[in-house]
Amino acid sequence: MHPFNYIAASSVDETLAVLDELGPRARILAGGTDLLVQLRGERFEIDSIVDIKQVPEARALHVGDSLIIGSAVPCYQIYENSEIANLYPGLIDAASLIGGIQIQSRASIGGNLCNASPSADGICPLIVHSAIANIKSPTTDRTIPVEDFCTGPGKNSLQNNEMLLSIKIPLPSKGFGAAYQRFIPRNEMDIAIASVGSAITVDTIDSNITHARIALGAVGPTPIFAKKSSDFLIGKQPTQHVFEEAAEIAVGEASPIGDMRGTPAQRLQLVRVLTQRTLTIALERAKTNL
């Protein structure tokens, strides 16, 4: 492993100063559960790690007009917060699946997003919860929808002098429900062969679907916002037949590869099954939120 400096940043400005000076030779450490493994595997070389766990903005976690999750907030703080658990069930599904208990004490949803793995458990739930990434550089602030954040396997839209500061998720309306499921070969701590997140909002009068978002994981070079299947659901009754039709449309939006863990046909069938399952669970949760 190439030797590097460790910097425990205490502010956003200190973090950005290092990134601005070193560019791609510096990396941010939020939890380190991906970064340290990649360094040991010599995936890349760096000169400095910037630990942001003591940066107040990166450790922010609060619900107001929206949910703000700092980029270094560990998973366990999210799923152990009862208010967040009630409002954002799809996010809780994922936060409790990332690794084991020890990993969840370190790993962050922000780091999971920045790592940009197509099979990342945290990204599909962020997409269906309409999350926005708050990005900061030494000179500007900008935002980007999470569905546009990942640009390829292990690649994201951050420039060399930018950091993901936080993730903003709007408060769900009445009649909202969401769910996330994955298929893995082992019982736990494995990488998804395919995963799906779904969210729907049902009308309080006639139960028509007024809002829907479906996201697919591990079936493309990036997590996929399945817009066609999402749009198909709007205005329809949330019946099993409608969910089956939406699942078929979602299958057409996936572009899986074959590898030692699964064939394209297997992954497409999993998209079909998991889409129906997550929509069904999302509907059950939506009905309890009317």
C-alpha positions, -999 to 999 in steps of 0.1 A, spaced: 0 0 0 13 34 -9 20 55 22 -4 84 28 -11 112 53 -41 111 76 -59 144 82 -87 146 108 -106 176 95 -126 197 119 -144 219 94 -157 220 58 -131 246 49 -102 224 61 -115 195 41 -120 215 9 -85 231 12 -69 196 11 -91 185 -19 -83 218 -37 -46 213 -32 -42 176 -39 -71 169 -63 -73 132 -71 -44 124 -47 -67 130 -17 -98 110 -7 -125 117 19 -130 91 46 -166 91 60 -167 56 74 -139 40 55 -156 6 50 -151 8 12 -121 32 10 -97 12 32 -105 -21 14 -99 -4 -19 -65 10 -7 -54 -24 5 -63 -38 -29 -42 -10 -46 -72 1 -66 -57 36 -65 -29 56 -49 -34 87 -28 -12 111 -7 -38 120 19 -70 107 36 -93 134 50 -114 121 78 -146 141 80 -163 123 110 -156 154 132 -169 179 107 -202 191 122 -221 195 89 -210 160 79 -225 146 111 -258 165 109 -289 144 112 -322 161 118 -358 163 105 -374 197 99 -389 208 66 -369 179 52 -345 152 64 -309 162 64 -283 134 65 -247 145 68 -224 125 45 -205 109 75 -236 99 95 -233 61 102 -262 38 93 -271 29 128 -279 65 138 -305 65 110 -323 33 117 -322 38 155 -340 72 151 -377 64 156 -389 96 138 -368 88 107 -378 51 108 -415 61 107 -412 87 79 -387 69 56 -393 32 57 -375 24 24 -343 41 37 -345 21 69 -348 -12 49 -314 -4 33 -296 11 63 -302 -20 83 -288 -42 55 -254 -26 47 -229 -51 61 -233 -63 97 -237 -44 129 -200 -35 131 -201 -21 96 -233 -2 102 -215 16 131 -190 30 107 -205 30 71 -225 60 60 -253 64 35 -232 93 20 -202 71 16 -223 44 1 -235 69 -25 -201 83 -33 -187 48 -37 -212 45 -66 -214 8 -68 -243 -4 -91 -253 -28 -63 -251 -3 -34 -280 -9 -10 -283 28 0 -288 44 -34 -321 29 -47 -340 39 -15 -325 75 -18 -338 76 -54 -373 65 -45 -374 90 -16 -365 118 -41 -332 126 -23 -310 155 -34 -272 155 -30 -258 187 -15 -223 193 -29 -197 219 -19 -165 232 -34 -142 260 -22 -161 285 -44 -196 271 -50 -225 250 -37 -246 229 -60 -273 202 -57 -280 172 -79 -308 146 -77 -294 113 -64 -305 95 -96 -280 116 -116 -252 114 -90 -236 81 -102 -220 82 -136 -205 47 -139 -193 18 -118 -174 33 -90 -177 68 -105 -197 98 -95 -203 134 -105 -180 150 -79 -151 171 -92 -117 167 -76 -122 198 -53 -158 189 -43 -173 170 -14 -207 155 -7 -217 175 23 -252 161 30 -283 144 15 -316 162 17 -349 141 15 -383 158 14 -409 151 40 -432 124 27 -469 133 22 -498 114 36 -505 82 18 -467 76 11 -451 42 15 -417 29 4 -398 -4 5 -364 -19 -6 -355 -55 -11 -325 -73 -26 -316 -108 -36 -283 -122 -23 -267 -157 -24 -261 -158 13 -282 -148 43 -264 -116 51 -234 -94 44 -234 -101 6 -236 -81 -25 -270 -79 -43 -275 -98 -75 -304 -75 -81 -323 -51 -59 -354 -28 -62 -367 2 -43 -402 13 -47 -423 42 -34 -459 52 -40 -484 77 -27 -521 68 -27 -550 93 -28 -568 95 5 -602 94 -13 -601 67 -40 -567 52 -34 -554 60 -69 -516 62 -71 -507 99 -73 -469 95 -71 -445 67 -78 -408 60 -81 -390 27 -88 -353 22 -87 -332 -8 -98 -299 -19 -84 -272 -43 -98 -288 -44 -132 -269 -17 -150 -237 3 -148 -253 26 -122 -284 23 -100 -314 30 -124 -343 53 -119 -370 33 -137 -389 63 -150 -412 45 -175 -425 20 -149 -428 48 -123 -448 70 -147 -470 41 -157 -483 37 -121 -495 73 -117 -533 76 -118 -539 39 -116 -555 17 -89 -528 -1 -69 -539 -36 -78 -517 -67 -82 -523 -67 -119 -511 -31 -122 -480 -40 -102 -473 -69 -125 -475 -46 -155 -452 -21 -139 -427 -49 -131 -427 -59 -168 -419 -23 -178 -392 -22 -152 -376 -53 -167 -373 -34 -200 -355 -6 -183 -328 -29 -168 -296 -37 -187 -279 -64 -166 -246 -82 -174 -238 -118 -167 -210 -128 -143 -201 -155 -118 -229 -144 -95 -258 -144 -119 -269 -145 -155 -288 -116 -173 -319 -137 -174 -318 -144 -137 -313 -107 -129 -343 -97 -151 -365 -123 -133 -354 -109 -100 -363 -73 -111 -397 -87 -120 -403 -104 -87 -387 -77 -65 -406 -49 -82 -439 -66 -74 -429 -73 -39 -416 -39 -30 -447 -22 -45 -469 -45 -25 -450 -36 7 -450 1 -2 -488 0 -6 -493 -17 28 -471 11 44 -489 38 25 -523 27 38 -511 30 73 -500 66 65 -534 80 53 
